Amino acid sequence: AKTRITPRHRVAKAARIEFLGGRPVNCVVRDLSLTGAKIQVPTQVGVPKCFVLVIPDDELRLPCRIAWRKEYEIGVAFE
């Protein structure tokens, strides 16, 4: 396991990935910390390296950049 700067909390929050020139991608936040998150996505097609993660329930709009990608998951660091 990697050493993290801040602890991650397991969650299941509905969210969406928003970016200029593209349609929003619905996703689910699976882990959340002060510095980043793990996001479950239906597809990575068209998801750019930098985007805004919107979590409506928490009224959050978090600018992100992708740290790693797996088939249906993206790890992001908050900017």
PDB file with SEQRES, HELIX, SHEET and CRYST1 records, atoms N, CA, C and O in Angstrom:
SEQRES   1 A   79  ALA LYS THR ARG ILE THR PRO ARG HIS ARG VAL ALA LYS          
SEQRES   2 A   79  ALA ALA ARG ILE GLU PHE LEU GLY GLY ARG PRO VAL ASN          
SEQRES   3 A   79  CYS VAL VAL ARG ASP LEU SER LEU THR GLY ALA LYS ILE          
SEQRES   4 A   79  GLN VAL PRO THR GLN VAL GLY VAL PRO LYS CYS PHE VAL          
SEQRES   5 A   79  LEU VAL ILE PRO ASP ASP GLU LEU ARG LEU PRO CYS ARG          
SEQRES   6 A   79  ILE ALA TRP ARG LYS GLU TYR GLU ILE GLY VAL ALA PHE          
SEQRES   7 A   79  GLU                                                          
HELIX    1 AA1 PRO A   56  ASP A   58  5                                   3    
SHEET    1 AA1 7 HIS A   9  GLU A  18  0                                        
SHEET    2 AA1 7 VAL A  25  LEU A  32 -1                                        
SHEET    3 AA1 7 GLY A  36  GLN A  40 -1                                        
SHEET    4 AA1 7 GLU A  73  PHE A  78 -1                                        
SHEET    5 AA1 7 LEU A  60  ARG A  69 -1                                        
SHEET    6 AA1 7 CYS A  50  ILE A  55 -1                                        
SHEET    7 AA1 7 HIS A   9  GLU A  18 -1                                        
CRYST1    1.000    1.000    1.000  90.00  90.00  90.00 P 1           1          
ATOM      1  N   ALA A   1       0.848  -1.195   0.000  1.00  0.00           N  
ATOM      2  CA  ALA A   1       0.000   0.000   0.000  1.00  0.00           C  
ATOM      3  C   ALA A   1       0.884   1.246   0.000  1.00  0.00           C  
ATOM      4  O   ALA A   1       1.931   1.294   0.646  1.00  0.00           O  
ATOM      5  N   LYS A   2       0.432   2.237  -0.738  1.00  0.00           N  
ATOM      6  CA  LYS A   2       1.181   3.492  -0.787  1.00  0.00           C  
ATOM      7  C   LYS A   2       0.943   4.287   0.490  1.00  0.00           C  
ATOM      8  O   LYS A   2      -0.116   4.193   1.110  1.00  0.00           O  
ATOM      9  N   THR A   3       1.928   5.054   0.864  1.00  0.00           N  
ATOM     10  CA  THR A   3       1.768   5.957   1.994  1.00  0.00           C  
ATOM     11  C   THR A   3       1.102   7.222   1.467  1.00  0.00           C  
ATOM     12  O   THR A   3       1.564   7.824   0.497  1.00  0.00           O  
ATOM     13  N   ARG A   4       0.030   7.609   2.106  1.00  0.00           N  
ATOM     14  CA  ARG A   4      -0.705   8.787   1.649  1.00  0.00           C  
ATOM     15  C   ARG A   4      -0.488   9.947   2.609  1.00  0.00           C  
ATOM     16  O   ARG A   4      -0.235   9.756   3.799  1.00  0.00           O  
ATOM     17  N   ILE A   5      -0.591  11.145   2.067  1.00  0.00           N  
ATOM     18  CA  ILE A   5      -0.412  12.350   2.875  1.00  0.00           C  
ATOM     19  C   ILE A   5      -1.572  12.471   3.867  1.00  0.00           C  
ATOM     20  O   ILE A   5      -1.369  12.825   5.028  1.00  0.00           O  
ATOM     21  N   THR A   6      -2.771  12.179   3.407  1.00  0.00           N  
ATOM     22  CA  THR A   6      -3.953  12.248   4.272  1.00  0.00           C  
ATOM     23  C   THR A   6      -4.731  10.950   4.123  1.00  0.00           C  
ATOM     24  O   THR A   6      -4.701  10.327   3.062  1.00  0.00           O  
ATOM     25  N   PRO A   7      -5.435  10.533   5.187  1.00  0.00           N  
ATOM     26  CA  PRO A   7      -6.181   9.272   5.096  1.00  0.00           C  
ATOM     27  C   PRO A   7      -7.326   9.366   4.093  1.00  0.00           C  
ATOM     28  O   PRO A   7      -7.936  10.421   3.921  1.00  0.00           O  
ATOM     29  N   ARG A   8      -7.604   8.246   3.436  1.00  0.00           N  
ATOM     30  CA  ARG A   8      -8.726   8.197   2.511  1.00  0.00           C  
ATOM     31  C   ARG A   8      -9.920   7.578   3.207  1.00  0.00           C  
ATOM     32  O   ARG A   8      -9.774   6.677   4.034  1.00  0.00           O  
ATOM     33  N   HIS A   9     -11.095   8.064   2.871  1.00  0.00           N  
ATOM     34  CA  HIS A   9     -12.331   7.561   3.455  1.00  0.00           C  
ATOM     35  C   HIS A   9     -13.146   6.895   2.366  1.00  0.00           C  
ATOM     36  O   HIS A   9     -13.354   7.471   1.298  1.00  0.00           O  
ATOM     37  N   ARG A  10     -13.609   5.681   2.632  1.00  0.00           N  
ATOM     38  CA  ARG A  10     -14.445   4.976   1.658  1.00  0.00           C  
ATOM     39  C   ARG A  10     -15.817   5.637   1.602  1.00  0.00           C  
ATOM     40  O   ARG A  10     -16.468   5.849   2.625  1.00  0.00           O  
ATOM     41  N   VAL A  11     -16.233   5.953   0.395  1.00  0.00           N  
ATOM     42  CA  VAL A  11     -17.543   6.588   0.203  1.00  0.00           C  
ATOM     43  C   VAL A  11     -18.180   5.990  -1.050  1.00  0.00           C  
ATOM     44  O   VAL A  11     -17.553   5.212  -1.769  1.00  0.00           O  
ATOM     45  N   ALA A  12     -19.416   6.361  -1.296  1.00  0.00           N  
ATOM     46  CA  ALA A  12     -20.086   6.013  -2.550  1.00  0.00           C  
ATOM     47  C   ALA A  12     -20.965   7.210  -2.891  1.00  0.00           C  
ATOM     48  O   ALA A  12     -22.166   7.219  -2.622  1.00  0.00           O  
ATOM     49  N   LYS A  13     -20.341   8.215  -3.486  1.00  0.00           N  
ATOM     50  CA  LYS A  13     -21.047   9.463  -3.788  1.00  0.00           C  
ATOM     51  C   LYS A  13     -21.215   9.627  -5.281  1.00  0.00           C  
ATOM     52  O   LYS A  13     -20.268   9.467  -6.051  1.00  0.00           O  
ATOM     53  N   ALA A  14     -22.431   9.946  -5.680  1.00  0.00           N  
ATOM     54  CA  ALA A  14     -22.687  10.250  -7.092  1.00  0.00           C  
ATOM     55  C   ALA A  14     -21.961  11.538  -7.441  1.00  0.00           C  
ATOM     56  O   ALA A  14     -21.977  12.504  -6.679  1.00  0.00           O  
ATOM     57  N   ALA A  15     -21.322  11.537  -8.609  1.00  0.00           N  
ATOM     58  CA  ALA A  15     -20.565  12.717  -9.023  1.00  0.00           C  
ATOM     59  C   ALA A  15     -20.538  12.761 -10.539  1.00  0.00           C  
ATOM     60  O   ALA A  15     -21.062  11.876 -11.215  1.00  0.00           O  
ATOM     61  N   ARG A  16     -19.915  13.814 -11.061  1.00  0.00           N  
ATOM     62  CA  ARG A  16     -19.710  13.872 -12.502  1.00  0.00           C  
ATOM     63  C   ARG A  16     -18.421  14.600 -12.809  1.00  0.00           C  
ATOM     64  O   ARG A  16     -17.958  15.463 -12.063  1.00  0.00           O  
ATOM     65  N   ILE A  17     -17.857  14.208 -13.958  1.00  0.00           N  
ATOM     66  CA  ILE A  17     -16.627  14.791 -14.464  1.00  0.00           C  
ATOM     67  C   ILE A  17     -17.032  15.832 -15.502  1.00  0.00           C  
ATOM     68  O   ILE A  17     -17.725  15.515 -16.469  1.00  0.00           O  
ATOM     69  N   GLU A  18     -16.599  17.069 -15.300  1.00  0.00           N  
ATOM     70  CA  GLU A  18     -16.936  18.143 -16.237  1.00  0.00           C  
ATOM     71  C   GLU A  18     -15.651  18.750 -16.791  1.00  0.00           C  
ATOM     72  O   GLU A  18     -14.659  18.906 -16.079  1.00  0.00           O  
ATOM     73  N   PHE A  19     -15.696  19.087 -18.082  1.00  0.00           N  
ATOM     74  CA  PHE A  19     -14.538  19.724 -18.714  1.00  0.00           C  
ATOM     75  C   PHE A  19     -15.013  20.483 -19.942  1.00  0.00           C  
ATOM     76  O   PHE A  19     -16.077  20.197 -20.490  1.00  0.00           O  
ATOM     77  N   LEU A  20     -14.214  21.449 -20.366  1.00  0.00           N  
ATOM     78  CA  LEU A  20     -14.554  22.275 -21.517  1.00  0.00           C  
ATOM     79  C   LEU A  20     -14.622  21.435 -22.786  1.00  0.00           C  
ATOM     80  O   LEU A  20     -13.768  20.582 -23.027  1.00  0.00           O  
ATOM     81  N   GLY A  21     -15.636  21.684 -23.584  1.00  0.00           N  
ATOM     82  CA  GLY A  21     -15.717  21.046 -24.888  1.00  0.00           C  
ATOM     83  C   GLY A  21     -16.176  19.604 -24.859  1.00  0.00           C  
ATOM     84  O   GLY A  21     -16.114  18.920 -25.880  1.00  0.00           O  
ATOM     85  N   GLY A  22     -16.639  19.120 -23.708  1.00  0.00           N  
ATOM     86  CA  GLY A  22     -17.104  17.737 -23.653  1.00  0.00           C  
ATOM     87  C   GLY A  22     -18.362  17.617 -22.828  1.00  0.00           C  
ATOM     88  O   GLY A  22     -18.690  18.503 -22.039  1.00  0.00           O  
ATOM     89  N   ARG A  23     -19.068  16.508 -23.016  1.00  0.00           N  
ATOM     90  CA  ARG A  23     -20.268  16.321 -22.194  1.00  0.00           C  
ATOM     91  C   ARG A  23     -19.867  15.679 -20.874  1.00  0.00           C  
ATOM     92  O   ARG A  23     -18.915  14.900 -20.821  1.00  0.00           O  
ATOM     93  N   PRO A  24     -20.603  16.009 -19.793  1.00  0.00           N  
ATOM     94  CA  PRO A  24     -20.257  15.474 -18.477  1.00  0.00           C  
ATOM     95  C   PRO A  24     -20.300  13.947 -18.451  1.00  0.00           C  
ATOM     96  O   PRO A  24     -21.117  13.329 -19.134  1.00  0.00           O  
ATOM     97  N   VAL A  25     -19.421  13.350 -17.663  1.00  0.00           N  
ATOM     98  CA  VAL A  25     -19.375  11.903 -17.491  1.00  0.00           C  
ATOM     99  C   VAL A  25     -19.826  11.604 -16.060  1.00  0.00           C  
ATOM    100  O   VAL A  25     -19.194  12.049 -15.103  1.00  0.00           O  
ATOM    101  N   ASN A  26     -20.916  10.854 -15.917  1.00  0.00           N  
ATOM    102  CA  ASN A  26     -21.363  10.468 -14.579  1.00  0.00           C  
ATOM    103  C   ASN A  26     -20.393   9.447 -14.007  1.00  0.00           C  
ATOM    104  O   ASN A  26     -19.877   8.594 -14.728  1.00  0.00           O  
ATOM    105  N   CYS A  27     -20.151   9.542 -12.705  1.00  0.00           N  
ATOM    106  CA  CYS A  27     -19.205   8.651 -12.059  1.00  0.00           C  
ATOM    107  C   CYS A  27     -19.581   8.492 -10.595  1.00  0.00           C  
ATOM    108  O   CYS A  27     -20.522   9.126 -10.115  1.00  0.00           O  
ATOM    109  N   VAL A  28     -18.844   7.644  -9.887  1.00  0.00           N  
ATOM    110  CA  VAL A  28     -19.061   7.444  -8.453  1.00  0.00           C  
ATOM    111  C   VAL A  28     -17.720   7.614  -7.751  1.00  0.00           C  
ATOM    112  O   VAL A  28     -16.727   6.992  -8.130  1.00  0.00           O  
ATOM    113  N   VAL A  29     -17.699   8.463  -6.722  1.00  0.00           N  
ATOM    114  CA  VAL A  29     -16.492   8.624  -5.921  1.00  0.00           C  
ATOM    115  C   VAL A  29     -16.457   7.471  -4.919  1.00  0.00           C  
ATOM    116  O   VAL A  29     -17.397   7.283  -4.147  1.00  0.00           O  
ATOM    117  N   ARG A  30     -15.363   6.700  -4.936  1.00  0.00           N  
ATOM    118  CA  ARG A  30     -15.227   5.524  -4.070  1.00  0.00           C  
ATOM    119  C   ARG A  30     -14.348   5.771  -2.853  1.00  0.00           C  
ATOM    120  O   ARG A  30     -14.583   5.196  -1.791  1.00  0.00           O  
ATOM    121  N   ASP A  31     -13.336   6.623  -3.000  1.00  0.00           N  
ATOM    122  CA  ASP A  31     -12.450   7.014  -1.899  1.00  0.00           C  
ATOM    123  C   ASP A  31     -12.290   8.514  -1.984  1.00  0.00           C  
ATOM    124  O   ASP A  31     -12.231   9.083  -3.074  1.00  0.00           O  
ATOM    125  N   LEU A  32     -12.221   9.153  -0.827  1.00  0.00           N  
ATOM    126  CA  LEU A  32     -12.090  10.601  -0.826  1.00  0.00           C  
ATOM    127  C   LEU A  32     -11.152  11.018   0.300  1.00  0.00           C  
ATOM    128  O   LEU A  32     -11.265  10.536   1.427  1.00  0.00           O  
ATOM    129  N   SER A  33     -10.222  11.920  -0.018  1.00  0.00           N  
ATOM    130  CA  SER A  33      -9.357  12.505   1.015  1.00  0.00           C  
ATOM    131  C   SER A  33      -9.249  13.993   0.725  1.00  0.00           C  
ATOM    132  O   SER A  33      -9.859  14.501  -0.217  1.00  0.00           O  
ATOM    133  N   LEU A  34      -8.474  14.679   1.537  1.00  0.00           N  
ATOM    134  CA  LEU A  34      -8.301  16.119   1.305  1.00  0.00           C  
ATOM    135  C   LEU A  34      -7.480  16.388   0.053  1.00  0.00           C  
ATOM    136  O   LEU A  34      -7.561  17.476  -0.517  1.00  0.00           O  
ATOM    137  N   THR A  35      -6.691  15.411  -0.383  1.00  0.00           N  
ATOM    138  CA  THR A  35      -5.769  15.651  -1.498  1.00  0.00           C  
ATOM    139  C   THR A  35      -6.153  14.948  -2.796  1.00  0.00           C  
ATOM    140  O   THR A  35      -5.593  15.246  -3.851  1.00  0.00           O  
ATOM    141  N   GLY A  36      -7.110  14.012  -2.725  1.00  0.00           N  
ATOM    142  CA  GLY A  36      -7.464  13.298  -3.948  1.00  0.00           C  
ATOM    143  C   GLY A  36      -8.617  12.344  -3.759  1.00  0.00           C  
ATOM    144  O   GLY A  36      -9.249  12.309  -2.703  1.00  0.00           O  
ATOM    145  N   ALA A  37      -8.887  11.560  -4.809  1.00  0.00           N  
ATOM    146  CA  ALA A  37     -10.018  10.642  -4.784  1.00  0.00           C  
ATOM    147  C   ALA A  37      -9.805   9.502  -5.762  1.00  0.00           C  
ATOM    148  O   ALA A  37      -9.009   9.596  -6.696  1.00  0.00           O  
ATOM    149  N   LYS A  38     -10.541   8.418  -5.522  1.00  0.00           N  
ATOM    150  CA  LYS A  38     -10.624   7.331  -6.498  1.00  0.00           C  
ATOM    151  C   LYS A  38     -12.038   7.367  -7.052  1.00  0.00           C  
ATOM    152  O   LYS A  38     -13.015   7.365  -6.303  1.00  0.00           O  
ATOM    153  N   ILE A  39     -12.132   7.402  -8.384  1.00  0.00           N  
ATOM    154  CA  ILE A  39     -13.419   7.557  -9.052  1.00  0.00           C  
ATOM    155  C   ILE A  39     -13.694   6.334  -9.913  1.00  0.00           C  
ATOM    156  O   ILE A  39     -12.823   5.866 -10.646  1.00  0.00           O  
ATOM    157  N   GLN A  40     -14.914   5.825  -9.814  1.00  0.00           N  
ATOM    158  CA  GLN A  40     -15.339   4.716 -10.670  1.00  0.00           C  
ATOM    159  C   GLN A  40     -16.080   5.312 -11.866  1.00  0.00           C  
ATOM    160  O   GLN A  40     -17.023   6.086 -11.699  1.00  0.00           O  
ATOM    161  N   VAL A  41     -15.646   4.946 -13.066  1.00  0.00           N  
ATOM    162  CA  VAL A  41     -16.229   5.499 -14.292  1.00  0.00           C  
ATOM    163  C   VAL A  41     -16.756   4.369 -15.181  1.00  0.00           C  
ATOM    164  O   VAL A  41     -16.205   3.268 -15.176  1.00  0.00           O  
ATOM    165  N   PRO A  42     -17.837   4.642 -15.954  1.00  0.00           N  
ATOM    166  CA  PRO A  42     -18.342   3.625 -16.882  1.00  0.00           C  
ATOM    167  C   PRO A  42     -17.389   3.431 -18.058  1.00  0.00           C  
ATOM    168  O   PRO A  42     -17.275   2.332 -18.601  1.00  0.00           O  
ATOM    169  N   THR A  43     -16.713   4.497 -18.441  1.00  0.00           N  
ATOM    170  CA  THR A  43     -15.753   4.446 -19.541  1.00  0.00           C  
ATOM    171  C   THR A  43     -14.762   5.576 -19.355  1.00  0.00           C  
ATOM    172  O   THR A  43     -15.095   6.613 -18.782  1.00  0.00           O  
ATOM    173  N   GLN A  44     -13.541   5.380 -19.839  1.00  0.00           N  
ATOM    174  CA  GLN A  44     -12.561   6.468 -19.780  1.00  0.00           C  
ATOM    175  C   GLN A  44     -12.483   7.207 -21.100  1.00  0.00           C  
ATOM    176  O   GLN A  44     -11.697   8.142 -21.253  1.00  0.00           O  
ATOM    177  N   VAL A  45     -13.297   6.788 -22.050  1.00  0.00           N  
ATOM    178  CA  VAL A  45     -13.265   7.427 -23.364  1.00  0.00           C  
ATOM    179  C   VAL A  45     -13.576   8.906 -23.207  1.00  0.00           C  
ATOM    180  O   VAL A  45     -14.626   9.279 -22.683  1.00  0.00           O  
ATOM    181  N   GLY A  46     -12.660   9.742 -23.664  1.00  0.00           N  
ATOM    182  CA  GLY A  46     -12.911  11.177 -23.659  1.00  0.00           C  
ATOM    183  C   GLY A  46     -12.671  11.886 -22.349  1.00  0.00           C  
ATOM    184  O   GLY A  46     -12.925  13.087 -22.255  1.00  0.00           O  
ATOM    185  N   VAL A  47     -12.181  11.178 -21.310  1.00  0.00           N  
ATOM    186  CA  VAL A  47     -11.894  11.870 -20.049  1.00  0.00           C  
ATOM    187  C   VAL A  47     -10.482  12.452 -20.141  1.00  0.00           C  
ATOM    188  O   VAL A  47      -9.510  11.706 -20.253  1.00  0.00           O  
ATOM    189  N   PRO A  48     -10.368  13.794 -20.093  1.00  0.00           N  
ATOM    190  CA  PRO A  48      -9.049  14.423 -20.235  1.00  0.00           C  
ATOM    191  C   PRO A  48      -8.222  14.318 -18.950  1.00  0.00           C  
ATOM    192  O   PRO A  48      -8.714  13.897 -17.903  1.00  0.00           O  
ATOM    193  N   LYS A  49      -6.961  14.713 -19.062  1.00  0.00           N  
ATOM    194  CA  LYS A  49      -6.028  14.621 -17.946  1.00  0.00           C  
ATOM    195  C   LYS A  49      -6.428  15.542 -16.785  1.00  0.00           C  
ATOM    196  O   LYS A  49      -6.215  15.211 -15.619  1.00  0.00           O  
ATOM    197  N   CYS A  50      -7.003  16.686 -17.115  1.00  0.00           N  
ATOM    198  CA  CYS A  50      -7.454  17.631 -16.088  1.00  0.00           C  
ATOM    199  C   CYS A  50      -8.939  17.915 -16.273  1.00  0.00           C  
ATOM    200  O   CYS A  50      -9.408  18.084 -17.399  1.00  0.00           O  
ATOM    201  N   PHE A  51      -9.672  17.966 -15.178  1.00  0.00           N  
ATOM    202  CA  PHE A  51     -11.114  18.207 -15.253  1.00  0.00           C  
ATOM    203  C   PHE A  51     -11.619  18.696 -13.903  1.00  0.00           C  
ATOM    204  O   PHE A  51     -10.850  18.786 -12.946  1.00  0.00           O  
ATOM    205  N   VAL A  52     -12.910  19.011 -13.822  1.00  0.00           N  
ATOM    206  CA  VAL A  52     -13.532  19.401 -12.559  1.00  0.00           C  
ATOM    207  C   VAL A  52     -14.428  18.245 -12.104  1.00  0.00           C  
ATOM    208  O   VAL A  52     -15.298  17.786 -12.843  1.00  0.00           O  
ATOM    209  N   LEU A  53     -14.195  17.789 -10.878  1.00  0.00           N  
ATOM    210  CA  LEU A  53     -15.037  16.758 -10.283  1.00  0.00           C  
ATOM    211  C   LEU A  53     -16.150  17.461  -9.512  1.00  0.00           C  
ATOM    212  O   LEU A  53     -15.885  18.229  -8.588  1.00  0.00           O  
ATOM    213  N   VAL A  54     -17.397  17.194  -9.897  1.00  0.00           N  
ATOM    214  CA  VAL A  54     -18.551  17.831  -9.258  1.00  0.00           C  
ATOM    215  C   VAL A  54     -19.246  16.792  -8.383  1.00  0.00           C  
ATOM    216  O   VAL A  54     -19.650  15.733  -8.864  1.00  0.00           O  
ATOM    217  N   ILE A  55     -19.382  17.106  -7.090  1.00  0.00           N  
ATOM    218  CA  ILE A  55     -20.104  16.236  -6.153  1.00  0.00           C  
ATOM    219  C   ILE A  55     -21.309  17.034  -5.649  1.00  0.00           C  
ATOM    220  O   ILE A  55     -21.198  17.782  -4.678  1.00  0.00           O  
ATOM    221  N   PRO A  56     -22.467  16.874  -6.313  1.00  0.00           N  
ATOM    222  CA  PRO A  56     -23.635  17.712  -6.008  1.00  0.00           C  
ATOM    223  C   PRO A  56     -24.093  17.632  -4.550  1.00  0.00           C  
ATOM    224  O   PRO A  56     -24.458  18.653  -3.968  1.00  0.00           O  
ATOM    225  N   ASP A  57     -24.081  16.439  -3.952  1.00  0.00           N  
ATOM    226  CA  ASP A  57     -24.563  16.293  -2.571  1.00  0.00           C  
ATOM    227  C   ASP A  57     -23.775  17.161  -1.592  1.00  0.00           C  
ATOM    228  O   ASP A  57     -24.326  17.654  -0.608  1.00  0.00           O  
ATOM    229  N   ASP A  58     -22.492  17.343  -1.866  1.00  0.00           N  
ATOM    230  CA  ASP A  58     -21.637  18.127  -0.976  1.00  0.00           C  
ATOM    231  C   ASP A  58     -21.407  19.541  -1.506  1.00  0.00           C  
ATOM    232  O   ASP A  58     -20.667  20.321  -0.907  1.00  0.00           O  
ATOM    233  N   GLU A  59     -22.041  19.865  -2.629  1.00  0.00           N  
ATOM    234  CA  GLU A  59     -21.874  21.168  -3.276  1.00  0.00           C  
ATOM    235  C   GLU A  59     -20.399  21.467  -3.533  1.00  0.00           C  
ATOM    236  O   GLU A  59     -19.926  22.581  -3.302  1.00  0.00           O  
ATOM    237  N   LEU A  60     -19.683  20.455  -4.014  1.00  0.00           N  
ATOM    238  CA  LEU A  60     -18.256  20.603  -4.285  1.00  0.00           C  
ATOM    239  C   LEU A  60     -17.977  20.634  -5.781  1.00  0.00           C  
ATOM    240  O   LEU A  60     -18.595  19.913  -6.564  1.00  0.00           O  
ATOM    241  N   ARG A  61     -17.030  21.488  -6.156  1.00  0.00           N  
ATOM    242  CA  ARG A  61     -16.482  21.528  -7.520  1.00  0.00           C  
ATOM    243  C   ARG A  61     -14.970  21.526  -7.365  1.00  0.00           C  
ATOM    244  O   ARG A  61     -14.379  22.545  -7.005  1.00  0.00           O  
ATOM    245  N   LEU A  62     -14.341  20.387  -7.634  1.00  0.00           N  
ATOM    246  CA  LEU A  62     -12.925  20.205  -7.329  1.00  0.00           C  
ATOM    247  C   LEU A  62     -12.097  20.051  -8.598  1.00  0.00           C  
ATOM    248  O   LEU A  62     -12.244  19.056  -9.308  1.00  0.00           O  
ATOM    249  N   PRO A  63     -11.227  21.018  -8.897  1.00  0.00           N  
ATOM    250  CA  PRO A  63     -10.325  20.856 -10.038  1.00  0.00           C  
ATOM    251  C   PRO A  63      -9.354  19.699  -9.764  1.00  0.00           C  
ATOM    252  O   PRO A  63      -8.754  19.621  -8.692  1.00  0.00           O  
ATOM    253  N   CYS A  64      -9.210  18.812 -10.740  1.00  0.00           N  
ATOM    254  CA  CYS A  64      -8.403  17.599 -10.566  1.00  0.00           C  
ATOM    255  C   CYS A  64      -7.460  17.397 -11.730  1.00  0.00           C  
ATOM    256  O   CYS A  64      -7.643  17.937 -12.822  1.00  0.00           O  
ATOM    257  N   ARG A  65      -6.424  16.582 -11.449  1.00  0.00           N  
ATOM    258  CA  ARG A  65      -5.644  16.007 -12.545  1.00  0.00           C  
ATOM    259  C   ARG A  65      -5.505  14.520 -12.264  1.00  0.00           C  
ATOM    260  O   ARG A  65      -5.449  14.099 -11.108  1.00  0.00           O  
ATOM    261  N   ILE A  66      -5.450  13.739 -13.317  1.00  0.00           N  
ATOM    262  CA  ILE A  66      -5.399  12.294 -13.178  1.00  0.00           C  
ATOM    263  C   ILE A  66      -3.998  11.859 -12.750  1.00  0.00           C  
ATOM    264  O   ILE A  66      -3.002  12.250 -13.359  1.00  0.00           O  
ATOM    265  N   ALA A  67      -3.935  11.038 -11.687  1.00  0.00           N  
ATOM    266  CA  ALA A  67      -2.668  10.497 -11.195  1.00  0.00           C  
ATOM    267  C   ALA A  67      -2.439   9.100 -11.771  1.00  0.00           C  
ATOM    268  O   ALA A  67      -1.305   8.734 -12.081  1.00  0.00           O  
ATOM    269  N   TRP A  68      -3.519   8.314 -11.916  1.00  0.00           N  
ATOM    270  CA  TRP A  68      -3.417   6.973 -12.499  1.00  0.00           C  
ATOM    271  C   TRP A  68      -4.768   6.569 -13.076  1.00  0.00           C  
ATOM    272  O   TRP A  68      -5.805   7.130 -12.724  1.00  0.00           O  
ATOM    273  N   ARG A  69      -4.733   5.587 -13.963  1.00  0.00           N  
ATOM    274  CA  ARG A  69      -5.958   5.073 -14.584  1.00  0.00           C  
ATOM    275  C   ARG A  69      -5.920   3.551 -14.591  1.00  0.00           C  
ATOM    276  O   ARG A  69      -4.881   2.946 -14.858  1.00  0.00           O  
ATOM    277  N   LYS A  70      -7.056   2.941 -14.298  1.00  0.00           N  
ATOM    278  CA  LYS A  70      -7.267   1.514 -14.522  1.00  0.00           C  
ATOM    279  C   LYS A  70      -8.503   1.411 -15.406  1.00  0.00           C  
ATOM    280  O   LYS A  70      -9.057   2.427 -15.827  1.00  0.00           O  
ATOM    281  N   GLU A  71      -8.933   0.195 -15.686  1.00  0.00           N  
ATOM    282  CA  GLU A  71     -10.015   0.061 -16.659  1.00  0.00           C  
ATOM    283  C   GLU A  71     -11.256   0.881 -16.307  1.00  0.00           C  
ATOM    284  O   GLU A  71     -11.737   1.663 -17.126  1.00  0.00           O  
ATOM    285  N   TYR A  72     -11.774   0.704 -15.093  1.00  0.00           N  
ATOM    286  CA  TYR A  72     -12.980   1.431 -14.710  1.00  0.00           C  
ATOM    287  C   TYR A  72     -12.753   2.364 -13.529  1.00  0.00           C  
ATOM    288  O   TYR A  72     -13.706   2.768 -12.862  1.00  0.00           O  
ATOM    289  N   GLU A  73     -11.508   2.703 -13.272  1.00  0.00           N  
ATOM    290  CA  GLU A  73     -11.202   3.582 -12.156  1.00  0.00           C  
ATOM    291  C   GLU A  73     -10.176   4.623 -12.557  1.00  0.00           C  
ATOM    292  O   GLU A  73      -9.309   4.383 -13.398  1.00  0.00           O  
ATOM    293  N   ILE A  74     -10.295   5.788 -11.932  1.00  0.00           N  
ATOM    294  CA  ILE A  74      -9.333   6.869 -12.129  1.00  0.00           C  
ATOM    295  C   ILE A  74      -8.940   7.362 -10.751  1.00  0.00           C  
ATOM    296  O   ILE A  74      -9.799   7.591  -9.900  1.00  0.00           O  
ATOM    297  N   GLY A  75      -7.631   7.529 -10.526  1.00  0.00           N  
ATOM    298  CA  GLY A  75      -7.155   8.167  -9.307  1.00  0.00           C  
ATOM    299  C   GLY A  75      -6.814   9.609  -9.631  1.00  0.00           C  
ATOM    300  O   GLY A  75      -6.091   9.878 -10.590  1.00  0.00           O  
ATOM    301  N   VAL A  76      -7.328  10.536  -8.840  1.00  0.00           N  
ATOM    302  CA  VAL A  76      -7.063  11.949  -9.119  1.00  0.00           C  
ATOM    303  C   VAL A  76      -6.442  12.640  -7.921  1.00  0.00           C  
ATOM    304  O   VAL A  76      -6.670  12.266  -6.771  1.00  0.00           O  
ATOM    305  N   ALA A  77      -5.654  13.656  -8.221  1.00  0.00           N  
ATOM    306  CA  ALA A  77      -5.115  14.562  -7.206  1.00  0.00           C  
ATOM    307  C   ALA A  77      -5.836  15.894  -7.385  1.00  0.00           C  
ATOM    308  O   ALA A  77      -6.013  16.363  -8.509  1.00  0.00           O  
ATOM    309  N   PHE A  78      -6.249  16.497  -6.282  1.00  0.00           N  
ATOM    310  CA  PHE A  78      -6.903  17.791  -6.362  1.00  0.00           C  
ATOM    311  C   PHE A  78      -5.852  18.868  -6.574  1.00  0.00           C  
ATOM    312  O   PHE A  78      -4.779  18.837  -5.971  1.00  0.00           O  
ATOM    313  N   GLU A  79      -6.177  19.822  -7.440  1.00  0.00           N  
ATOM    314  CA  GLU A  79      -5.230  20.902  -7.767  1.00  0.00           C  
ATOM    315  C   GLU A  79      -5.292  21.997  -6.706  1.00  0.00           C  
ATOM    316  O   GLU A  79      -4.571  22.990  -6.803  1.00  0.00           O  
TER     317      GLU A  79                                                      
END                                                                             
